[in-house]
């Protein structure tokens, strides 16, 4: 069995930002030389998410609006009494998830027709990382 572990680094200009990282993950799968296996893509910060969905601009805006309805970014949260102002980001991350696992078949990400991998920054404007671990033969 072979494996490759690398990190993708982000420092977004906005507090909340959706970034399609499918191409970068696909490049790492290729670099690994693995033909059959799995790739784990994991947000390494508790105010960021990795998820799979369609790369369609209207859907991204729908996500923004939906998350803001579920978790008011300007709401009152006890966590913010610690001097932080990012409780909303912790809550949104719980909704959107921490990581994805994608099958690798014939050396490529094995997706449905519209699936793409996204990094979702929820408390941006500082350096954060995503773990990419490819495992297989």
Legacy VTK file of the C-alpha trace (Angstrom):
# vtk DataFile Version 3.0
C-alpha trace
ASCII
DATASET POLYDATA
POINTS 137 float
0.000 0.000 0.000
1.164 3.534 -0.799
0.168 6.800 0.806
0.681 10.521 0.345
-0.007 13.215 2.929
0.028 16.896 1.977
-1.559 20.112 3.177
-3.355 22.816 1.254
-3.003 26.255 2.840
-5.562 29.065 2.707
-5.635 32.662 3.875
-8.894 34.071 2.566
-9.635 37.739 2.059
-13.211 37.302 3.307
-14.546 35.978 6.579
-16.779 33.422 4.815
-15.585 31.994 1.512
-16.350 28.930 -0.622
-13.353 27.562 -2.566
-13.543 24.729 -5.100
-10.480 22.571 -4.352
-11.316 19.632 -6.628
-8.457 20.353 -9.030
-5.872 20.608 -6.252
-7.047 17.341 -4.683
-7.008 15.645 -8.103
-3.402 16.802 -8.634
-2.384 15.236 -5.318
-4.072 11.957 -6.242
-2.064 11.978 -9.473
1.143 12.842 -7.596
0.565 9.888 -5.230
0.701 7.384 -8.089
-2.227 5.495 -6.569
-4.609 3.867 -9.045
-7.155 2.363 -6.605
-7.847 3.659 -3.118
-9.292 6.526 -1.115
-8.541 10.171 -0.501
-9.423 11.915 2.754
-9.798 15.696 2.617
-10.044 17.163 6.110
-10.378 20.733 7.374
-7.821 21.060 10.163
-9.575 23.967 11.888
-12.821 24.015 13.857
-14.094 27.056 11.983
-13.731 25.576 8.483
-15.417 22.789 6.562
-14.862 20.475 3.619
-17.912 19.207 1.766
-19.025 17.869 -1.620
-21.683 19.444 -3.786
-22.381 21.062 -7.154
-20.181 23.978 -8.263
-23.052 26.244 -9.243
-23.035 29.919 -8.230
-26.741 30.035 -7.332
-26.318 27.051 -5.034
-23.331 28.702 -3.314
-25.488 31.775 -2.631
-28.276 29.493 -1.386
-25.788 27.953 1.064
-24.768 31.418 2.301
-28.383 32.432 2.905
-29.388 29.079 4.426
-26.466 29.038 6.856
-27.175 32.648 7.924
-30.821 31.699 8.621
-29.752 28.702 10.710
-26.911 30.495 12.528
-26.984 34.289 12.747
-23.369 35.489 12.334
-24.218 38.554 14.443
-26.224 36.682 17.067
-25.556 36.503 20.787
-23.408 33.477 21.719
-21.830 32.607 25.074
-18.634 31.522 23.302
-18.131 35.124 22.241
-17.946 36.165 25.909
-14.430 34.623 25.916
-13.219 37.445 23.677
-13.830 35.549 20.436
-16.391 36.646 17.864
-16.648 33.423 15.870
-19.211 31.247 17.651
-21.321 31.317 14.499
-18.391 29.724 12.586
-18.149 26.812 15.030
-21.880 26.162 14.701
-21.892 26.423 10.897
-18.951 24.017 10.692
-20.941 21.454 12.651
-23.720 21.723 10.062
-21.408 21.526 7.023
-19.053 18.847 8.306
-15.360 18.299 8.819
-14.167 16.083 5.959
-14.949 14.026 2.903
-13.657 10.692 1.653
-13.653 10.068 -2.092
-12.902 6.841 -3.935
-9.958 6.797 -6.318
-10.532 4.632 -9.387
-8.013 4.277 -12.204
-5.961 7.103 -10.673
-8.795 9.668 -10.629
-11.388 10.980 -8.199
-14.475 8.793 -8.671
-17.361 11.288 -8.576
-20.945 11.570 -9.677
-21.383 13.940 -12.646
-21.681 17.241 -10.714
-19.765 16.506 -7.525
-16.934 18.829 -6.521
-14.932 19.235 -3.299
-15.198 22.566 -1.501
-13.236 24.183 1.275
-15.582 26.423 3.239
-13.857 29.075 5.305
-16.136 30.388 8.046
-13.751 32.586 10.066
-11.215 33.695 7.496
-8.519 36.250 6.999
-5.862 34.109 8.672
-3.771 31.115 7.608
-5.467 27.703 7.794
-4.842 24.274 6.315
-6.588 21.270 4.859
-5.124 17.767 5.139
-5.182 15.603 2.012
-4.283 11.937 2.582
-4.297 9.511 -0.338
-4.123 5.797 0.465
-4.193 2.832 -1.919
-2.385 0.726 -4.491
LINES 1 138
137 0 1 2 3 4 5 6 7 8 9 10 11 12 13 14 15 16 17 18 19 20 21 22 23 24 25 26 27 28 29 30 31 32 33 34 35 36 37 38 39 40 41 42 43 44 45 46 47 48 49 50 51 52 53 54 55 56 57 58 59 60 61 62 63 64 65 66 67 68 69 70 71 72 73 74 75 76 77 78 79 80 81 82 83 84 85 86 87 88 89 90 91 92 93 94 95 96 97 98 99 100 101 102 103 104 105 106 107 108 109 110 111 112 113 114 115 116 117 118 119 120 121 122 123 124 125 126 127 128 129 130 131 132 133 134 135 136
